[in-house]
Amino acid sequence: MSNLQQVLEDIRSEIQIMSNGRGVGSIRAVARLCDVDESGLRRHFKGADLTPSKLAESLISHGFKPADLEAFSQSGVPDIAIALDMES
């Protein structure tokens, strides 16, 4: 298996489809999909209530609450937020 195939398989294992049909991914998977540093992405979500980054502001403008963003570390990143992250 090539390195790229292994990365794709790892990402696939970190994304779940919930019973309501919505996808949820780990911050690690989202960081890998977006080709960004995982710890940086965590900082964007964690500080959303104090000093929101442009990414956090974008998610908030689409209806997410700062508390939602902070919860992504525990509950995973919803598919809508993943799509918005990839656009940013």
N, CA, C and O atoms as a CHARMM CRD file, in Angstrom:
* protein
*
  352
    1    1 MET  N      0.85700  -1.17300   0.00000 PROA 1      0.00000
    2    1 MET  CA     0.00000   0.00000   0.00000 PROA 1      0.00000
    3    1 MET  C      0.90400   1.23700   0.00000 PROA 1      0.00000
    4    1 MET  O      1.86000   1.32000   0.77100 PROA 1      0.00000
    5    2 SER  N      0.58600   2.19200  -0.87300 PROA 2      0.00000
    6    2 SER  CA     1.38600   3.40800  -0.93400 PROA 2      0.00000
    7    2 SER  C      1.10400   4.30000   0.26700 PROA 2      0.00000
    8    2 SER  O      0.11500   4.12300   0.97800 PROA 2      0.00000
    9    3 ASN  N      1.98300   5.24600   0.47100 PROA 3      0.00000
   10    3 ASN  CA     1.83100   6.17900   1.58700 PROA 3      0.00000
   11    3 ASN  C      0.51500   6.94700   1.47100 PROA 3      0.00000
   12    3 ASN  O     -0.18500   7.12100   2.46800 PROA 3      0.00000
   13    4 LEU  N      0.16900   7.40900   0.26300 PROA 4      0.00000
   14    4 LEU  CA    -1.07400   8.14000   0.04800 PROA 4      0.00000
   15    4 LEU  C     -2.27900   7.26500   0.36700 PROA 4      0.00000
   16    4 LEU  O     -3.22700   7.72400   1.00300 PROA 4      0.00000
   17    5 GLN  N     -2.24900   6.03000  -0.06400 PROA 5      0.00000
   18    5 GLN  CA    -3.35100   5.11500   0.22500 PROA 5      0.00000
   19    5 GLN  C     -3.49900   4.90900   1.72600 PROA 5      0.00000
   20    5 GLN  O     -4.61500   4.82900   2.23800 PROA 5      0.00000
   21    6 GLN  N     -2.38100   4.82400   2.42500 PROA 6      0.00000
   22    6 GLN  CA    -2.43000   4.64100   3.87400 PROA 6      0.00000
   23    6 GLN  C     -3.03600   5.86300   4.55400 PROA 6      0.00000
   24    6 GLN  O     -3.83600   5.72400   5.48000 PROA 6      0.00000
   25    7 VAL  N     -2.65900   7.06500   4.10100 PROA 7      0.00000
   26    7 VAL  CA    -3.21400   8.29500   4.67100 PROA 7      0.00000
   27    7 VAL  C     -4.71200   8.34200   4.43900 PROA 7      0.00000
   28    7 VAL  O     -5.47000   8.67000   5.35200 PROA 7      0.00000
   29    8 LEU  N     -5.14900   8.01800   3.22800 PROA 8      0.00000
   30    8 LEU  CA    -6.58500   8.01700   2.91900 PROA 8      0.00000
   31    8 LEU  C     -7.33200   7.00000   3.77300 PROA 8      0.00000
   32    8 LEU  O     -8.43800   7.27500   4.23900 PROA 8      0.00000
   33    9 GLU  N     -6.74600   5.84500   3.97700 PROA 9      0.00000
   34    9 GLU  CA    -7.37700   4.82000   4.81400 PROA 9      0.00000
   35    9 GLU  C     -7.45500   5.28500   6.26400 PROA 9      0.00000
   36    9 GLU  O     -8.45500   5.04500   6.94000 PROA 9      0.00000
   37   10 ASP  N     -6.40400   5.95100   6.74500 PROA 10     0.00000
   38   10 ASP  CA    -6.41400   6.48500   8.11300 PROA 10     0.00000
   39   10 ASP  C     -7.51500   7.52400   8.27300 PROA 10     0.00000
   40   10 ASP  O     -8.24700   7.50700   9.26200 PROA 10     0.00000
   41   11 ILE  N     -7.63600   8.43000   7.30600 PROA 11     0.00000
   42   11 ILE  CA    -8.67100   9.46100   7.35700 PROA 11     0.00000
   43   11 ILE  C    -10.04600   8.81100   7.34300 PROA 11     0.00000
   44   11 ILE  O    -10.92600   9.18800   8.11600 PROA 11     0.00000
   45   12 ARG  N    -10.22600   7.84500   6.47300 PROA 12     0.00000
   46   12 ARG  CA   -11.51700   7.15600   6.36800 PROA 12     0.00000
   47   12 ARG  C    -11.90900   6.51700   7.69800 PROA 12     0.00000
   48   12 ARG  O    -13.08700   6.49700   8.05400 PROA 12     0.00000
   49   13 SER  N    -10.93000   5.99900   8.42700 PROA 13     0.00000
   50   13 SER  CA   -11.23700   5.35400   9.70500 PROA 13     0.00000
   51   13 SER  C    -11.57600   6.37200  10.79300 PROA 13     0.00000
   52   13 SER  O    -12.11900   6.00300  11.83400 PROA 13     0.00000
   53   14 GLU  N    -11.26100   7.65200  10.56300 PROA 14     0.00000
   54   14 GLU  CA   -11.51500   8.70400  11.55500 PROA 14     0.00000
   55   14 GLU  C    -12.76600   9.51800  11.24000 PROA 14     0.00000
   56   14 GLU  O    -13.04200  10.51700  11.90500 PROA 14     0.00000
   57   15 ILE  N    -13.51100   9.10100  10.24400 PROA 15     0.00000
   58   15 ILE  CA   -14.76700   9.76800   9.89600 PROA 15     0.00000
   59   15 ILE  C    -15.88700   8.75200  10.04700 PROA 15     0.00000
   60   15 ILE  O    -15.81000   7.64000   9.52500 PROA 15     0.00000
   61   16 GLN  N    -16.92800   9.14600  10.76700 PROA 16     0.00000
   62   16 GLN  CA   -18.05200   8.24200  11.02000 PROA 16     0.00000
   63   16 GLN  C    -19.32400   8.82900  10.43300 PROA 16     0.00000
   64   16 GLN  O    -19.48900  10.04700  10.37200 PROA 16     0.00000
   65   17 ILE  N    -20.20600   7.96600  10.01000 PROA 17     0.00000
   66   17 ILE  CA   -21.53600   8.37100   9.58400 PROA 17     0.00000
   67   17 ILE  C    -22.48900   8.00400  10.72200 PROA 17     0.00000
   68   17 ILE  O    -22.60500   6.84100  11.10800 PROA 17     0.00000
   69   18 MET  N    -23.16600   9.02700  11.24700 PROA 18     0.00000
   70   18 MET  CA   -24.06400   8.82300  12.37700 PROA 18     0.00000
   71   18 MET  C    -25.40400   8.25400  11.87600 PROA 18     0.00000
   72   18 MET  O    -25.65200   8.20700  10.67100 PROA 18     0.00000
   73   19 SER  N    -26.24600   7.83000  12.79700 PROA 19     0.00000
   74   19 SER  CA   -27.53000   7.22400  12.43700 PROA 19     0.00000
   75   19 SER  C    -28.44700   8.19900  11.70800 PROA 19     0.00000
   76   19 SER  O    -29.34300   7.77100  10.98100 PROA 19     0.00000
   77   20 ASN  N    -28.23800   9.51000  11.88800 PROA 20     0.00000
   78   20 ASN  CA   -29.06300  10.50100  11.19100 PROA 20     0.00000
   79   20 ASN  C    -28.52700  10.82300   9.79800 PROA 20     0.00000
   80   20 ASN  O    -29.07200  11.68300   9.10600 PROA 20     0.00000
   81   21 GLY  N    -27.46200  10.13500   9.38500 PROA 21     0.00000
   82   21 GLY  CA   -26.89600  10.33000   8.05600 PROA 21     0.00000
   83   21 GLY  C    -25.82200  11.40300   7.97400 PROA 21     0.00000
   84   21 GLY  O    -25.21500  11.60100   6.92100 PROA 21     0.00000
   85   22 ARG  N    -25.59000  12.08300   9.06600 PROA 22     0.00000
   86   22 ARG  CA   -24.56000  13.13000   9.10400 PROA 22     0.00000
   87   22 ARG  C    -23.20100  12.51800   9.37900 PROA 22     0.00000
   88   22 ARG  O    -23.08600  11.53000  10.10300 PROA 22     0.00000
   89   23 GLY  N    -22.18400  13.10900   8.79800 PROA 23     0.00000
   90   23 GLY  CA   -20.82200  12.66900   9.03800 PROA 23     0.00000
   91   23 GLY  C    -20.17600  13.47500  10.14700 PROA 23     0.00000
   92   23 GLY  O    -20.49900  14.64600  10.35100 PROA 23     0.00000
   93   24 VAL  N    -19.26300  12.84200  10.85900 PROA 24     0.00000
   94   24 VAL  CA   -18.49600  13.49500  11.91000 PROA 24     0.00000
   95   24 VAL  C    -17.06200  12.98200  11.79300 PROA 24     0.00000
   96   24 VAL  O    -16.81800  11.77800  11.71500 PROA 24     0.00000
   97   25 GLY  N    -16.13000  13.91600  11.78300 PROA 25     0.00000
   98   25 GLY  CA   -14.72500  13.53800  11.67400 PROA 25     0.00000
   99   25 GLY  C    -13.92100  14.04200  12.84400 PROA 25     0.00000
  100   25 GLY  O    -14.27200  15.03700  13.47900 PROA 25     0.00000
  101   26 SER  N    -12.84100  13.35000  13.12300 PROA 26     0.00000
  102   26 SER  CA   -11.94900  13.81000  14.18300 PROA 26     0.00000
  103   26 SER  C    -11.20900  15.06200  13.69500 PROA 26     0.00000
  104   26 SER  O    -11.08400  15.29800  12.49400 PROA 26     0.00000
  105   27 ILE  N    -10.72900  15.84800  14.64500 PROA 27     0.00000
  106   27 ILE  CA    -9.95200  17.02700  14.26000 PROA 27     0.00000
  107   27 ILE  C     -8.71200  16.59100  13.49100 PROA 27     0.00000
  108   27 ILE  O     -8.28900  17.27100  12.55700 PROA 27     0.00000
  109   28 ARG  N     -8.14200  15.48400  13.87000 PROA 28     0.00000
  110   28 ARG  CA    -6.96500  14.96500  13.16200 PROA 28     0.00000
  111   28 ARG  C     -7.29200  14.68700  11.69700 PROA 28     0.00000
  112   28 ARG  O     -6.52500  15.05200  10.80600 PROA 28     0.00000
  113   29 ALA  N     -8.42400  14.04500  11.45300 PROA 29     0.00000
  114   29 ALA  CA    -8.81700  13.74700  10.07100 PROA 29     0.00000
  115   29 ALA  C     -9.06200  15.02600   9.28500 PROA 29     0.00000
  116   29 ALA  O     -8.65600  15.13000   8.12700 PROA 29     0.00000
  117   30 VAL  N     -9.72400  15.99900   9.90200 PROA 30     0.00000
  118   30 VAL  CA   -10.00700  17.26500   9.22900 PROA 30     0.00000
  119   30 VAL  C     -8.69900  17.98700   8.90700 PROA 30     0.00000
  120   30 VAL  O     -8.53700  18.52900   7.81300 PROA 30     0.00000
  121   31 ALA  N     -7.78000  17.99100   9.84900 PROA 31     0.00000
  122   31 ALA  CA    -6.48700  18.63600   9.62100 PROA 31     0.00000
  123   31 ALA  C     -5.76100  17.97900   8.45700 PROA 31     0.00000
  124   31 ALA  O     -5.16200  18.66100   7.62500 PROA 31     0.00000
  125   32 ARG  N     -5.81500  16.66900   8.40100 PROA 32     0.00000
  126   32 ARG  CA    -5.14900  15.95500   7.30200 PROA 32     0.00000
  127   32 ARG  C     -5.83700  16.23200   5.97100 PROA 32     0.00000
  128   32 ARG  O     -5.17000  16.41400   4.95200 PROA 32     0.00000
  129   33 LEU  N     -7.16300  16.26500   5.97500 PROA 33     0.00000
  130   33 LEU  CA    -7.89500  16.56900   4.74300 PROA 33     0.00000
  131   33 LEU  C     -7.57100  17.96700   4.22100 PROA 33     0.00000
  132   33 LEU  O     -7.44600  18.18100   3.01500 PROA 33     0.00000
  133   34 CYS  N     -7.43600  18.91600   5.15300 PROA 34     0.00000
  134   34 CYS  CA    -7.18000  20.31100   4.79000 PROA 34     0.00000
  135   34 CYS  C     -5.68900  20.61400   4.66500 PROA 34     0.00000
  136   34 CYS  O     -5.31000  21.72900   4.30800 PROA 34     0.00000
  137   35 ASP  N     -4.85400  19.63900   4.95400 PROA 35     0.00000
  138   35 ASP  CA    -3.39800  19.78700   4.90400 PROA 35     0.00000
  139   35 ASP  C     -2.92200  20.93300   5.78700 PROA 35     0.00000
  140   35 ASP  O     -2.14700  21.79000   5.36400 PROA 35     0.00000
  141   36 VAL  N     -3.41100  20.92300   7.03300 PROA 36     0.00000
  142   36 VAL  CA    -2.99900  21.91900   8.02400 PROA 36     0.00000
  143   36 VAL  C     -2.54700  21.19500   9.28800 PROA 36     0.00000
  144   36 VAL  O     -2.79300  20.00100   9.46000 PROA 36     0.00000
  145   37 ASP  N     -1.89200  21.92900  10.15500 PROA 37     0.00000
  146   37 ASP  CA    -1.40900  21.38700  11.41300 PROA 37     0.00000
  147   37 ASP  C     -2.57700  21.11800  12.35700 PROA 37     0.00000
  148   37 ASP  O     -3.42500  21.98600  12.56300 PROA 37     0.00000
  149   38 GLU  N     -2.61900  19.93600  12.92000 PROA 38     0.00000
  150   38 GLU  CA    -3.70600  19.55100  13.82400 PROA 38     0.00000
  151   38 GLU  C     -3.77500  20.46700  15.04200 PROA 38     0.00000
  152   38 GLU  O     -4.86300  20.88200  15.44000 PROA 38     0.00000
  153   39 SER  N     -2.63600  20.78400  15.63500 PROA 39     0.00000
  154   39 SER  CA    -2.65000  21.63100  16.83500 PROA 39     0.00000
  155   39 SER  C     -3.13900  23.04100  16.50400 PROA 39     0.00000
  156   39 SER  O     -3.80400  23.67500  17.32300 PROA 39     0.00000
  157   40 GLY  N     -2.81400  23.53000  15.31300 PROA 40     0.00000
  158   40 GLY  CA    -3.31900  24.84000  14.90200 PROA 40     0.00000
  159   40 GLY  C     -4.82200  24.83600  14.73800 PROA 40     0.00000
  160   40 GLY  O     -5.49900  25.79000  15.12100 PROA 40     0.00000
  161   41 LEU  N     -5.34500  23.76600  14.17000 PROA 41     0.00000
  162   41 LEU  CA    -6.79200  23.65400  13.99800 PROA 41     0.00000
  163   41 LEU  C     -7.48300  23.59100  15.35600 PROA 41     0.00000
  164   41 LEU  O     -8.53300  24.20300  15.55100 PROA 41     0.00000
  165   42 ARG  N     -6.90000  22.85900  16.28200 PROA 42     0.00000
  166   42 ARG  CA    -7.45600  22.79600  17.64100 PROA 42     0.00000
  167   42 ARG  C     -7.48600  24.18800  18.27600 PROA 42     0.00000
  168   42 ARG  O     -8.45400  24.54700  18.94600 PROA 42     0.00000
  169   43 ARG  N     -6.41700  24.97300  18.06300 PROA 43     0.00000
  170   43 ARG  CA    -6.37700  26.33500  18.61800 PROA 43     0.00000
  171   43 ARG  C     -7.48800  27.19900  18.03600 PROA 43     0.00000
  172   43 ARG  O     -8.09900  27.99100  18.75500 PROA 43     0.00000
  173   44 HSD  N     -7.75800  27.05200  16.73200 PROA 44     0.00000
  174   44 HSD  CA    -8.84200  27.81700  16.09500 PROA 44     0.00000
  175   44 HSD  C    -10.17200  27.51400  16.77400 PROA 44     0.00000
  176   44 HSD  O    -10.97000  28.42000  17.01700 PROA 44     0.00000
  177   45 PHE  N    -10.41100  26.24600  17.07800 PROA 45     0.00000
  178   45 PHE  CA   -11.67300  25.85400  17.68500 PROA 45     0.00000
  179   45 PHE  C    -11.71600  26.20800  19.17500 PROA 45     0.00000
  180   45 PHE  O    -12.74700  26.65200  19.68000 PROA 45     0.00000
  181   46 LYS  N    -10.60000  26.01300  19.87300 PROA 46     0.00000
  182   46 LYS  CA   -10.59000  26.21300  21.31900 PROA 46     0.00000
  183   46 LYS  C    -10.77200  27.67500  21.71600 PROA 46     0.00000
  184   46 LYS  O    -11.44600  27.95800  22.70700 PROA 46     0.00000
  185   47 GLY  N    -10.19600  28.59700  20.98000 PROA 47     0.00000
  186   47 GLY  CA   -10.27200  30.00100  21.35500 PROA 47     0.00000
  187   47 GLY  C    -11.42500  30.74400  20.73300 PROA 47     0.00000
  188   47 GLY  O    -11.43500  31.97500  20.73500 PROA 47     0.00000
  189   48 ALA  N    -12.39800  30.03200  20.20000 PROA 48     0.00000
  190   48 ALA  CA   -13.47900  30.66500  19.44200 PROA 48     0.00000
  191   48 ALA  C    -14.31900  31.62500  20.26900 PROA 48     0.00000
  192   48 ALA  O    -14.86000  32.59000  19.73000 PROA 48     0.00000
  193   49 ASP  N    -14.43700  31.37900  21.56500 PROA 49     0.00000
  194   49 ASP  CA   -15.28100  32.24700  22.38400 PROA 49     0.00000
  195   49 ASP  C    -14.54800  33.50700  22.84900 PROA 49     0.00000
  196   49 ASP  O    -15.19000  34.51500  23.14200 PROA 49     0.00000
  197   50 LEU  N    -13.22500  33.46700  22.92100 PROA 50     0.00000
  198   50 LEU  CA   -12.46700  34.61500  23.39800 PROA 50     0.00000
  199   50 LEU  C    -12.03300  35.53300  22.25500 PROA 50     0.00000
  200   50 LEU  O    -12.42800  36.69700  22.18900 PROA 50     0.00000
  201   51 THR  N    -11.23700  35.00200  21.38300 PROA 51     0.00000
  202   51 THR  CA   -10.76300  35.76800  20.22400 PROA 51     0.00000
  203   51 THR  C    -10.89600  34.88300  18.98800 PROA 51     0.00000
  204   51 THR  O     -9.95100  34.18100  18.62600 PROA 51     0.00000
  205   52 PRO  N    -12.04800  34.90700  18.34300 PROA 52     0.00000
  206   52 PRO  CA   -12.28200  34.00300  17.21500 PROA 52     0.00000
  207   52 PRO  C    -11.34100  34.29100  16.03700 PROA 52     0.00000
  208   52 PRO  O    -11.13700  35.44100  15.64800 PROA 52     0.00000
  209   53 SER  N    -10.78500  33.22700  15.49200 PROA 53     0.00000
  210   53 SER  CA    -9.97300  33.33600  14.28100 PROA 53     0.00000
  211   53 SER  C    -10.91000  33.53700  13.09200 PROA 53     0.00000
  212   53 SER  O    -12.13000  33.47800  13.23900 PROA 53     0.00000
  213   54 LYS  N    -10.33800  33.77100  11.92800 PROA 54     0.00000
  214   54 LYS  CA   -11.17800  33.92000  10.72300 PROA 54     0.00000
  215   54 LYS  C    -11.95000  32.63500  10.45500 PROA 54     0.00000
  216   54 LYS  O    -13.10900  32.67900  10.04400 PROA 54     0.00000
  217   55 LEU  N    -11.31900  31.50400  10.68400 PROA 55     0.00000
  218   55 LEU  CA   -12.00700  30.22400  10.50200 PROA 55     0.00000
  219   55 LEU  C    -13.17600  30.11900  11.46900 PROA 55     0.00000
  220   55 LEU  O    -14.28400  29.76100  11.06900 PROA 55     0.00000
  221   56 ALA  N    -12.93400  30.42800  12.74100 PROA 56     0.00000
  222   56 ALA  CA   -14.00400  30.36600  13.74700 PROA 56     0.00000
  223   56 ALA  C    -15.11600  31.35300  13.39900 PROA 56     0.00000
  224   56 ALA  O    -16.29600  31.02400  13.51500 PROA 56     0.00000
  225   57 GLU  N    -14.74700  32.55700  12.97400 PROA 57     0.00000
  226   57 GLU  CA   -15.75600  33.55000  12.58700 PROA 57     0.00000
  227   57 GLU  C    -16.60400  33.04300  11.42600 PROA 57     0.00000
  228   57 GLU  O    -17.81600  33.25500  11.39600 PROA 57     0.00000
  229   58 SER  N    -15.96600  32.37600  10.47900 PROA 58     0.00000
  230   58 SER  CA   -16.70400  31.82200   9.33600 PROA 58     0.00000
  231   58 SER  C    -17.71000  30.77100   9.80200 PROA 58     0.00000
  232   58 SER  O    -18.86400  30.77500   9.37300 PROA 58     0.00000
  233   59 LEU  N    -17.26900  29.87600  10.67600 PROA 59     0.00000
  234   59 LEU  CA   -18.17400  28.84100  11.18400 PROA 59     0.00000
  235   59 LEU  C    -19.29800  29.45600  12.01000 PROA 59     0.00000
  236   59 LEU  O    -20.44800  29.02500  11.91400 PROA 59     0.00000
  237   60 ILE  N    -18.97200  30.45700  12.81800 PROA 60     0.00000
  238   60 ILE  CA   -19.98700  31.13400  13.62500 PROA 60     0.00000
  239   60 ILE  C    -21.00400  31.82700  12.72500 PROA 60     0.00000
  240   60 ILE  O    -22.20000  31.82000  13.01900 PROA 60     0.00000
  241   61 SER  N    -20.54000  32.41900  11.64000 PROA 61     0.00000
  242   61 SER  CA   -21.45700  33.09300  10.71100 PROA 61     0.00000
  243   61 SER  C    -22.38500  32.11300  10.00100 PROA 61     0.00000
  244   61 SER  O    -23.41500  32.50800   9.45400 PROA 61     0.00000
  245   62 HSD  N    -22.01400  30.83300  10.01000 PROA 62     0.00000
  246   62 HSD  CA   -22.86400  29.79300   9.41300 PROA 62     0.00000
  247   62 HSD  C    -23.70700  29.06900  10.46000 PROA 62     0.00000
  248   62 HSD  O    -24.26300  28.00500  10.19200 PROA 62     0.00000
  249   63 GLY  N    -23.79700  29.65900  11.66500 PROA 63     0.00000
  250   63 GLY  CA   -24.71500  29.11900  12.66000 PROA 63     0.00000
  251   63 GLY  C    -24.09700  28.32900  13.79900 PROA 63     0.00000
  252   63 GLY  O    -24.80300  27.94600  14.73200 PROA 63     0.00000
  253   64 PHE  N    -22.80400  28.07800  13.74600 PROA 64     0.00000
  254   64 PHE  CA   -22.16900  27.37200  14.86100 PROA 64     0.00000
  255   64 PHE  C    -21.93400  28.35400  15.99900 PROA 64     0.00000
  256   64 PHE  O    -21.65800  29.53100  15.77200 PROA 64     0.00000
  257   65 LYS  N    -22.04500  27.86300  17.20600 PROA 65     0.00000
  258   65 LYS  CA   -21.77200  28.67200  18.39600 PROA 65     0.00000
  259   65 LYS  C    -20.33200  28.40900  18.83800 PROA 65     0.00000
  260   65 LYS  O    -19.80200  27.32200  18.60500 PROA 65     0.00000
  261   66 PRO  N    -19.69200  29.39900  19.47700 PROA 66     0.00000
  262   66 PRO  CA   -18.32700  29.16100  19.95700 PROA 66     0.00000
  263   66 PRO  C    -18.21100  27.89800  20.82000 PROA 66     0.00000
  264   66 PRO  O    -17.21600  27.17800  20.73400 PROA 66     0.00000
  265   67 ALA  N    -19.20900  27.63500  21.63500 PROA 67     0.00000
  266   67 ALA  CA   -19.17500  26.42100  22.46600 PROA 67     0.00000
  267   67 ALA  C    -19.19600  25.15800  21.60500 PROA 67     0.00000
  268   67 ALA  O    -18.59400  24.14600  21.96300 PROA 67     0.00000
  269   68 ASP  N    -19.90000  25.22300  20.45600 PROA 68     0.00000
  270   68 ASP  CA   -19.91200  24.08500  19.52900 PROA 68     0.00000
  271   68 ASP  C    -18.49500  23.79900  19.03900 PROA 68     0.00000
  272   68 ASP  O    -18.06300  22.64800  18.97700 PROA 68     0.00000
  273   69 LEU  N    -17.78200  24.87300  18.69200 PROA 69     0.00000
  274   69 LEU  CA   -16.43100  24.71300  18.15200 PROA 69     0.00000
  275   69 LEU  C    -15.49900  24.10600  19.19700 PROA 69     0.00000
  276   69 LEU  O    -14.67300  23.25000  18.87900 PROA 69     0.00000
  277   70 GLU  N    -15.63600  24.55000  20.43500 PROA 70     0.00000
  278   70 GLU  CA   -14.80000  23.99000  21.49700 PROA 70     0.00000
  279   70 GLU  C    -15.10900  22.51300  21.72300 PROA 70     0.00000
  280   70 GLU  O    -14.22200  21.74700  22.10100 PROA 70     0.00000
  281   71 ALA  N    -16.34200  22.11200  21.49800 PROA 71     0.00000
  282   71 ALA  CA   -16.74800  20.71600  21.71100 PROA 71     0.00000
  283   71 ALA  C    -16.25200  19.79100  20.60400 PROA 71     0.00000
  284   71 ALA  O    -16.28800  18.57100  20.76500 PROA 71     0.00000
  285   72 PHE  N    -15.79100  20.34600  19.48700 PROA 72     0.00000
  286   72 PHE  CA   -15.32200  19.49900  18.38200 PROA 72     0.00000
  287   72 PHE  C    -14.21500  18.53700  18.82500 PROA 72     0.00000
  288   72 PHE  O    -14.10500  17.43500  18.28900 PROA 72     0.00000
  289   73 SER  N    -13.40100  18.94200  19.79100 PROA 73     0.00000
  290   73 SER  CA   -12.32700  18.06000  20.26700 PROA 73     0.00000
  291   73 SER  C    -12.88500  16.78200  20.87000 PROA 73     0.00000
  292   73 SER  O    -12.27100  15.72100  20.76000 PROA 73     0.00000
  293   74 GLN  N    -14.03900  16.87500  21.50200 PROA 74     0.00000
  294   74 GLN  CA   -14.64000  15.71700  22.15400 PROA 74     0.00000
  295   74 GLN  C    -15.62700  14.97700  21.25900 PROA 74     0.00000
  296   74 GLN  O    -15.62800  13.74800  21.19600 PROA 74     0.00000
  297   75 SER  N    -16.46800  15.74700  20.56800 PROA 75     0.00000
  298   75 SER  CA   -17.57100  15.13900  19.82700 PROA 75     0.00000
  299   75 SER  C    -17.28400  14.92200  18.34500 PROA 75     0.00000
  300   75 SER  O    -18.03400  14.22100  17.66700 PROA 75     0.00000
  301   76 GLY  N    -16.21500  15.51300  17.84200 PROA 76     0.00000
  302   76 GLY  CA   -15.89900  15.42000  16.41900 PROA 76     0.00000
  303   76 GLY  C    -16.41600  16.64000  15.67800 PROA 76     0.00000
  304   76 GLY  O    -17.22100  17.41200  16.19900 PROA 76     0.00000
  305   77 VAL  N    -15.94200  16.79600  14.46300 PROA 77     0.00000
  306   77 VAL  CA   -16.29500  17.94400  13.63700 PROA 77     0.00000
  307   77 VAL  C    -17.41600  17.52000  12.68300 PROA 77     0.00000
  308   77 VAL  O    -17.23300  16.58500  11.90300 PROA 77     0.00000
  309   78 PRO  N    -18.56800  18.18900  12.73200 PROA 78     0.00000
  310   78 PRO  CA   -19.67600  17.82600  11.84300 PROA 78     0.00000
  311   78 PRO  C    -19.31300  18.03200  10.37400 PROA 78     0.00000
  312   78 PRO  O    -18.47400  18.86800  10.03800 PROA 78     0.00000
  313   79 ASP  N    -19.95300  17.26300   9.51900 PROA 79     0.00000
  314   79 ASP  CA   -19.64600  17.31100   8.09300 PROA 79     0.00000
  315   79 ASP  C    -19.79000  18.71400   7.49000 PROA 79     0.00000
  316   79 ASP  O    -19.00800  19.09800   6.62100 PROA 79     0.00000
  317   80 ILE  N    -20.77800  19.47300   7.94500 PROA 80     0.00000
  318   80 ILE  CA   -20.96700  20.83400   7.43300 PROA 80     0.00000
  319   80 ILE  C    -19.75100  21.68500   7.78200 PROA 80     0.00000
  320   80 ILE  O    -19.26300  22.44300   6.94300 PROA 80     0.00000
  321   81 ALA  N    -19.26100  21.56500   9.00600 PROA 81     0.00000
  322   81 ALA  CA   -18.08500  22.32000   9.42600 PROA 81     0.00000
  323   81 ALA  C    -16.84500  21.86400   8.65000 PROA 81     0.00000
  324   81 ALA  O    -15.97900  22.68000   8.33400 PROA 81     0.00000
  325   82 ILE  N    -16.75700  20.58500   8.34800 PROA 82     0.00000
  326   82 ILE  CA   -15.62600  20.08500   7.55800 PROA 82     0.00000
  327   82 ILE  C    -15.63500  20.74100   6.18500 PROA 82     0.00000
  328   82 ILE  O    -14.60000  21.20000   5.70300 PROA 82     0.00000
  329   83 ALA  N    -16.80400  20.78300   5.55800 PROA 83     0.00000
  330   83 ALA  CA   -16.90800  21.41300   4.23100 PROA 83     0.00000
  331   83 ALA  C    -16.53900  22.88400   4.29400 PROA 83     0.00000
  332   83 ALA  O    -15.83500  23.38500   3.41700 PROA 83     0.00000
  333   84 LEU  N    -17.00400  23.58000   5.32000 PROA 84     0.00000
  334   84 LEU  CA   -16.66800  25.00000   5.46900 PROA 84     0.00000
  335   84 LEU  C    -15.18100  25.17900   5.75100 PROA 84     0.00000
  336   84 LEU  O    -14.57000  26.12600   5.25800 PROA 84     0.00000
  337   85 ASP  N    -14.59700  24.28700   6.53300 PROA 85     0.00000
  338   85 ASP  CA   -13.14900  24.35400   6.79900 PROA 85     0.00000
  339   85 ASP  C    -12.36500  24.20800   5.50100 PROA 85     0.00000
  340   85 ASP  O    -11.37700  24.90900   5.28000 PROA 85     0.00000
  341   86 MET  N    -12.80300  23.30600   4.65700 PROA 86     0.00000
  342   86 MET  CA   -12.08600  23.05400   3.42100 PROA 86     0.00000
  343   86 MET  C    -12.20000  24.22900   2.45600 PROA 86     0.00000
  344   86 MET  O    -11.31000  24.44600   1.63400 PROA 86     0.00000
  345   87 GLU  N    -13.27600  24.97500   2.55000 PROA 87     0.00000
  346   87 GLU  CA   -13.44600  26.16100   1.71500 PROA 87     0.00000
  347   87 GLU  C    -12.54600  27.30700   2.16700 PROA 87     0.00000
  348   87 GLU  O    -12.11400  28.12300   1.35300 PROA 87     0.00000
  349   88 SER  N    -12.26500  27.36500   3.46600 PROA 88     0.00000
  350   88 SER  CA   -11.47800  28.48100   4.02700 PROA 88     0.00000
  351   88 SER  C    -10.03000  28.41000   3.64900 PROA 88     0.00000
  352   88 SER  O     -9.24600  29.27400   4.04300 PROA 88     0.00000
